[in-house]
């Protein structure tokens, strides 16, 4: 485990035992926060449109190019969109389940982090961010994209802080902030996407000391 090699604190027990609130917070951090029930409810109307469109065509709508588009292309396109959204929602639901299982078997790792906002400014319920997990020499060990609650983003002073990570830094994982008791799904970022910026070495030195001496009782 990379965190152990760097000397960062790691819990002796699984993450879920240390922070039981983390599992409950994961569903709301999905990348597409669309309730599956809403998507399922959209399927019958879409199917009805398809049937109605075919009925129009059979009734003589085929003589008009516009009505032909309405009768066939529009409803079918709507149906495709519904299934794409449904597939995305189910994939996110599956990811949440996998990450819940992960924190039930993997420990928390304390990591010094630099967090940068990647989404638009505004009063959104979630803030799109890129989290850089920092090595003791200030290089970036891994980067992950996540969707933070606004209070978690505001708690990162100047975009820095010690966060808890569960999983392998090369793959999807869970990042949690014990101060705001929030947990977030993460997606790893490739080196090509990440870039090579440097941060504030003074702040990062202090965060490294905090990560090494982190007390999970706090």
C-alpha positions as CSV (number, residue, x, y, z in Angstrom):
1,X,0.0,0.0,0.0
2,X,1.5,3.3,-1.1
3,X,0.3,5.2,2.0
4,X,2.2,2.8,4.3
5,X,5.3,3.2,2.1
6,X,5.1,7.0,2.6
7,X,4.6,6.6,6.4
8,X,1.0,8.0,6.4
9,X,-1.4,6.8,9.0
10,X,-3.6,3.8,8.1
11,X,-6.5,2.4,10.3
12,X,-6.0,-1.1,11.7
13,X,-9.6,-1.9,11.0
14,X,-11.8,-1.5,7.9
15,X,-13.0,2.1,7.0
16,X,-16.7,1.3,7.7
17,X,-15.9,0.5,11.3
18,X,-14.1,3.8,11.9
19,X,-16.7,5.9,10.0
20,X,-20.0,4.2,9.7
21,X,-21.5,7.4,8.3
22,X,-19.4,7.0,5.1
23,X,-21.5,4.2,3.6
24,X,-24.7,6.2,4.1
25,X,-23.3,9.2,2.3
26,X,-22.1,7.4,-0.8
27,X,-25.3,7.2,-2.8
28,X,-25.7,11.0,-3.0
29,X,-22.2,11.4,-4.5
30,X,-23.1,9.5,-7.7
31,X,-21.9,11.2,-10.9
32,X,-25.5,11.2,-12.3
33,X,-27.8,11.9,-9.3
34,X,-30.9,10.8,-11.2
35,X,-33.2,8.5,-9.2
36,X,-33.6,5.2,-11.0
37,X,-37.3,5.2,-10.2
38,X,-37.7,8.4,-12.2
39,X,-36.0,6.8,-15.2
40,X,-38.1,3.7,-14.9
41,X,-41.2,6.0,-14.9
42,X,-40.1,7.6,-18.1
43,X,-40.0,4.3,-20.0
44,X,-43.8,3.7,-20.4
45,X,-44.4,7.2,-21.8
46,X,-41.5,6.8,-24.3
47,X,-42.9,3.4,-25.4
48,X,-46.4,5.0,-25.7
49,X,-44.9,7.7,-28.0
50,X,-43.3,5.0,-30.2
51,X,-46.6,3.2,-30.5
52,X,-48.4,6.5,-31.2
53,X,-45.9,7.4,-33.8
54,X,-46.4,4.1,-35.6
55,X,-50.1,4.6,-35.4
56,X,-49.8,8.1,-37.1
57,X,-47.7,6.5,-39.9
58,X,-50.2,3.8,-40.5
59,X,-53.0,6.4,-40.6
60,X,-51.3,8.3,-43.4
61,X,-48.7,10.4,-41.8
62,X,-46.0,8.9,-44.1
63,X,-46.8,11.4,-46.8
64,X,-45.1,14.2,-44.9
65,X,-41.4,14.2,-44.2
66,X,-42.0,16.2,-40.9
67,X,-44.6,13.8,-39.7
68,X,-42.5,10.9,-40.6
69,X,-39.7,12.3,-38.4
70,X,-42.2,12.8,-35.6
71,X,-43.6,9.4,-36.1
72,X,-40.4,7.4,-36.1
73,X,-37.1,9.3,-35.4
74,X,-38.4,11.4,-32.5
75,X,-39.9,8.7,-30.3
76,X,-37.1,6.2,-31.1
77,X,-34.4,8.9,-30.2
78,X,-36.3,9.6,-26.9
79,X,-36.4,5.9,-26.1
80,X,-32.6,5.6,-26.8
81,X,-31.9,8.5,-24.5
82,X,-34.0,7.0,-21.7
83,X,-32.1,3.8,-21.9
84,X,-28.8,5.5,-21.9
85,X,-29.7,7.5,-18.8
86,X,-31.1,4.3,-17.2
87,X,-27.9,2.4,-18.0
88,X,-25.8,5.2,-16.5
89,X,-27.9,5.3,-13.3
90,X,-27.7,1.6,-12.9
91,X,-23.9,1.7,-13.4
92,X,-23.6,4.4,-10.7
93,X,-25.8,2.3,-8.4
94,X,-23.5,-0.7,-9.0
95,X,-20.5,1.5,-8.3
96,X,-22.0,2.6,-5.0
97,X,-22.6,-1.0,-4.0
98,X,-19.0,-1.9,-4.9
99,X,-17.5,1.0,-2.9
100,X,-19.6,0.1,0.1
101,X,-18.2,-3.3,0.0
102,X,-14.7,-1.8,-0.4
103,X,-14.9,0.3,2.8
104,X,-16.2,-2.7,4.6
105,X,-12.9,-4.5,4.0
106,X,-10.3,-1.8,3.3
107,X,-8.8,0.7,5.8
108,X,-8.7,4.4,5.7
109,X,-5.5,6.0,4.6
110,X,-4.7,9.6,5.6
111,X,-3.4,11.6,2.6
112,X,-2.3,15.2,2.3
113,X,-4.4,16.6,-0.6
114,X,-4.6,19.5,-2.9
115,X,-8.1,20.1,-4.3
116,X,-9.0,22.1,-7.4
117,X,-12.5,23.0,-8.6
118,X,-13.2,21.7,-12.2
119,X,-16.9,22.6,-12.5
120,X,-18.7,25.9,-12.9
121,X,-19.0,28.3,-10.0
122,X,-22.5,28.6,-8.5
123,X,-24.9,27.3,-5.9
124,X,-24.8,23.7,-7.0
125,X,-25.6,20.8,-4.6
126,X,-22.3,19.2,-5.6
127,X,-18.9,20.7,-6.6
128,X,-16.9,18.9,-9.3
129,X,-13.3,18.8,-8.1
130,X,-9.9,17.2,-8.9
131,X,-8.1,15.8,-5.8
132,X,-4.3,15.4,-5.9
133,X,-3.0,12.9,-3.4
134,X,0.5,14.1,-2.5
135,X,3.7,12.2,-1.7
136,X,6.0,13.4,1.0
137,X,8.3,15.0,-1.6
138,X,5.3,17.1,-2.9
139,X,4.9,15.1,-6.1
140,X,1.5,13.9,-7.0
141,X,1.0,10.2,-6.2
142,X,-2.4,10.0,-7.8
143,X,-5.2,12.3,-9.0
144,X,-8.9,11.5,-8.7
145,X,-12.1,13.3,-9.8
146,X,-14.9,13.6,-7.3
147,X,-18.1,15.5,-6.6
148,X,-17.8,17.2,-3.2
149,X,-20.6,18.6,-1.1
150,X,-20.2,22.5,-0.9
151,X,-19.3,22.3,2.8
152,X,-16.5,19.9,2.1
153,X,-15.1,22.2,-0.6
154,X,-15.3,25.2,1.7
155,X,-13.5,23.3,4.5
156,X,-10.4,22.9,2.3
157,X,-8.5,26.0,3.3
158,X,-6.9,27.4,0.1
159,X,-7.7,24.1,-1.5
160,X,-5.6,22.0,0.9
161,X,-6.3,19.5,3.6
162,X,-5.8,15.9,4.9
163,X,-8.5,13.6,3.6
164,X,-9.1,9.9,4.1
165,X,-8.9,7.6,1.1
166,X,-10.0,3.9,0.9
167,X,-8.9,1.6,-1.9
168,X,-6.1,1.4,-4.4
169,X,-5.1,4.9,-5.6
170,X,-4.9,3.5,-9.2
171,X,-8.6,2.7,-9.3
172,X,-12.0,4.0,-8.2
173,X,-12.1,4.6,-4.4
174,X,-13.7,6.6,-1.6
175,X,-12.5,9.9,-0.2
176,X,-13.9,11.1,3.1
177,X,-13.7,14.3,5.2
178,X,-14.1,13.5,8.9
179,X,-14.6,17.2,9.7
180,X,-17.8,17.5,7.6
181,X,-18.6,13.7,7.9
182,X,-19.0,13.4,4.1
183,X,-17.8,10.6,1.7
184,X,-17.4,10.8,-2.0
185,X,-16.9,8.3,-4.9
186,X,-13.7,9.0,-6.9
187,X,-12.5,8.2,-10.4
188,X,-8.8,8.1,-11.2
189,X,-7.4,10.6,-13.7
190,X,-4.8,9.6,-16.3
191,X,-1.5,11.4,-16.4
192,X,-2.4,12.9,-19.8
193,X,-5.5,14.5,-18.2
194,X,-3.8,15.5,-15.0
195,X,-1.2,18.0,-16.1
196,X,1.9,18.8,-14.0
197,X,1.3,21.8,-11.8
198,X,3.0,22.4,-8.5
199,X,1.6,23.6,-5.2
200,X,2.6,25.4,-2.0
201,X,5.5,23.5,-0.5
202,X,5.1,25.1,2.9
203,X,1.5,24.0,3.3
204,X,2.2,20.6,1.8
205,X,5.1,20.0,4.4
206,X,2.6,20.7,7.2
207,X,0.0,18.4,5.6
208,X,2.5,15.6,5.3
209,X,3.3,15.9,9.0
210,X,-0.4,15.8,9.8
211,X,-0.9,12.7,7.6
212,X,1.9,10.8,9.2
213,X,0.8,11.7,12.7
214,X,-3.0,11.5,12.0
215,X,-5.1,10.2,14.9
216,X,-8.2,8.4,13.7
217,X,-10.0,9.1,17.0
218,X,-10.2,12.8,16.0
